């Protein structure tokens, strides 16, 4: 059964946790997050297309120990239809991959990719984590929030705030598929968050189903 994402309650809880981790000194934030003057639609340093520009730097990286200000998406040629998890792992919880914030995709993807039996042929996150392009190897499957921002960019609608959900308004831009894309954010032991770019809604669904994997990266 498809379940719509409860955006406000879920997002606020994780945001508070992230702030607590940073302010208590458990994670030391490193360098990054410089304002490069880029806008959505510009070419990023990895050769992808910038789709998200934050007003302030946000935690990113393998452990949230870096700062990013932008997210870029790999070319459409990178898209693959894959399950979120392999048949042997589609009911295995990956608790460290449940973050939905925009900078958590790399961490999520690496935790999923490290499960025994996962590789680029049977897991969307493992595929995205192994993807290399433009001289960069830190591509990954977007988190739920990052995927929502990518959906808004793909539909040519204003970015607004990260709490604003993508919808069916606007026209799907060239370079994106009318279909459903996986995020790297786990929803439950046997489900993960995904988003239909044709209508904009974000839901969770079975990890065993094949949907589109599209790598992104933060900088």
C-alpha positions in Angstrom: 0.0 0.0 0.0 1.4 3.4 -1.0 1.7 5.8 1.9 2.0 9.6 1.4 5.0 11.2 3.1 4.1 13.1 6.3 6.4 16.0 5.5 6.3 18.4 8.4 6.4 16.0 11.3 9.1 13.8 9.8 11.2 16.7 8.6 11.1 18.7 11.8 12.2 15.7 13.9 15.2 14.9 11.8 16.2 18.6 11.6 16.2 18.9 15.4 18.4 15.8 15.7 20.9 17.1 13.2 21.2 20.4 15.0 21.7 18.6 18.3 24.5 16.5 16.8 26.3 19.5 15.3 26.0 21.8 18.3 27.1 19.2 20.9 30.3 18.6 19.1 29.7 15.0 18.1 30.4 15.9 14.5 33.0 18.5 13.6 31.9 20.4 10.5 34.7 20.8 7.9 35.3 23.2 5.1 33.1 23.7 2.1 29.8 25.5 1.3 31.4 28.4 -0.6 29.1 30.7 -2.6 30.2 30.1 -6.2 27.6 32.3 -7.7 25.9 29.4 -9.5 22.2 29.2 -10.2 19.8 26.3 -10.9 20.4 25.1 -14.5 24.1 25.9 -14.5 26.7 23.2 -15.0 28.3 22.0 -11.8 31.9 21.1 -11.2 31.1 17.4 -11.7 29.6 18.1 -15.2 26.0 17.7 -14.0 23.2 20.3 -13.8 22.8 22.3 -10.6 19.3 21.8 -9.3 19.4 23.1 -5.7 21.0 26.3 -4.4 20.8 26.8 -0.6 20.8 30.2 1.0 23.1 28.9 3.7 25.6 26.0 3.7 24.2 22.7 4.9 25.9 19.6 6.4 26.8 17.0 3.8 29.5 14.3 3.1 30.0 10.8 4.3 29.2 11.7 8.0 27.7 15.2 7.7 31.2 16.6 8.4 31.4 18.8 5.4 29.4 21.8 4.2 27.7 22.1 0.8 25.7 24.8 -0.8 24.7 23.2 -4.0 23.4 19.9 -5.4 23.9 18.8 -9.0 22.3 15.9 -10.9 24.1 13.6 -13.4 23.0 13.5 -17.1 19.9 11.6 -18.1 22.2 8.9 -19.6 23.0 7.9 -16.0 19.4 6.7 -15.3 19.0 3.0 -14.5 15.8 1.0 -13.5 16.8 -0.9 -10.4 15.3 -2.1 -7.1 16.3 -0.2 -4.0 17.7 -3.4 -2.5 18.6 -6.8 -3.7 16.2 -9.7 -3.2 18.3 -10.9 -0.2 18.2 -7.4 1.4 14.7 -6.1 0.6 13.5 -6.7 4.1 16.7 -5.7 5.9 16.6 -2.5 7.9 19.3 0.1 7.2 18.7 2.4 10.2 21.6 4.7 9.3 19.9 5.4 5.9 16.7 6.9 7.2 17.8 10.6 7.1 15.8 12.7 4.6 17.7 16.0 4.8 19.3 17.3 1.6 22.9 16.6 2.6 22.3 13.1 3.8 22.2 11.2 0.5 25.8 10.2 0.4 25.8 8.8 3.9 22.5 6.9 3.2 23.8 5.5 -0.1 27.0 4.2 1.3 25.3 2.5 4.2 23.0 0.7 1.7 25.8 -0.1 -0.7 27.8 -1.8 2.0 25.2 -4.5 2.7 26.6 -7.8 1.7 25.3 -8.9 -1.7 24.6 -5.4 -3.0 26.3 -4.1 -6.2 25.6 -1.7 -9.0 23.3 -4.3 -10.8 20.8 -5.0 -8.0 20.6 -1.8 -5.8 19.8 1.7 -6.8 21.9 3.2 -4.0 24.8 0.9 -4.7 24.7 1.9 -8.4 24.6 5.6 -7.6 27.4 5.3 -5.0 29.6 3.5 -7.6 28.9 6.0 -10.3 31.8 8.2 -11.5 31.5 11.2 -13.8 33.3 14.5 -14.4 36.3 13.4 -12.4 34.2 12.9 -9.2 33.3 9.7 -7.4 31.1 11.1 -4.7 27.9 10.7 -6.6 25.0 9.1 -4.7 21.3 8.6 -4.6 19.5 11.7 -3.4 17.9 11.8 0.0 14.1 12.3 0.1 14.4 16.0 0.6 17.0 16.3 -2.2 14.8 14.2 -4.5 11.9 16.6 -3.8 14.1 19.5 -4.8 15.1 17.6 -8.0 11.4 17.0 -8.8 10.6 20.7 -8.4 13.6 21.6 -10.7 12.5 18.9 -13.2 9.0 20.3 -13.4 10.2 23.9 -13.8 8.5 25.1 -10.7 9.8 27.6 -8.1 12.1 26.1 -5.5 10.2 27.8 -2.6 11.3 26.2 0.7 12.4 22.6 1.3 9.1 21.9 3.1 7.2 22.6 -0.1 6.3 19.4 -1.9 6.7 19.0 -5.7 3.3 18.7 -7.5 1.9 18.3 -11.0 2.2 22.0 -11.8 4.6 23.0 -14.6 5.9 21.0 -17.4 8.6 18.3 -17.2 11.8 19.6 -18.6 13.9 17.8 -21.2 16.4 15.5 -19.6 14.0 13.9 -17.1 11.8 10.8 -17.4 8.1 10.6 -16.8 8.4 8.1 -14.1 9.2 7.3 -10.5 12.7 7.9 -9.0 14.2 6.3 -5.9 15.6 8.3 -3.0 18.3 6.9 -0.7 16.1 7.4 2.4 14.7 4.3 4.0 11.2 4.4 5.2 10.9 1.1 6.9 12.5 -2.4 7.0 11.0 -3.2 3.6 10.3 0.2 2.1 12.0 3.4 1.0 10.9 6.9 -0.2 10.4 7.5 -3.9 8.9 10.3 -6.0 6.8 10.3 -9.2 8.1 13.1 -11.4 5.0 13.0 -13.6 2.6 14.0 -10.8 5.1 15.1 -8.1 3.9 13.0 -5.1 6.4 11.4 -2.7 5.5 8.1 -1.2 7.2 5.0 0.2 7.1 1.6 -1.5 8.6 -1.8 -1.4 12.4 -2.0 -1.8 12.1 -4.9 -4.2 10.4 -2.8 -6.9 12.4 -1.4 -9.9 12.3 2.4 -10.3 14.7 5.0 -11.6 18.1 5.6 -10.0 19.6 9.0 -10.9 22.9 10.0 -9.2 23.4 13.5 -7.6 26.3 15.1 -5.7 26.7 18.0 -3.3 29.5 20.6 -3.3 
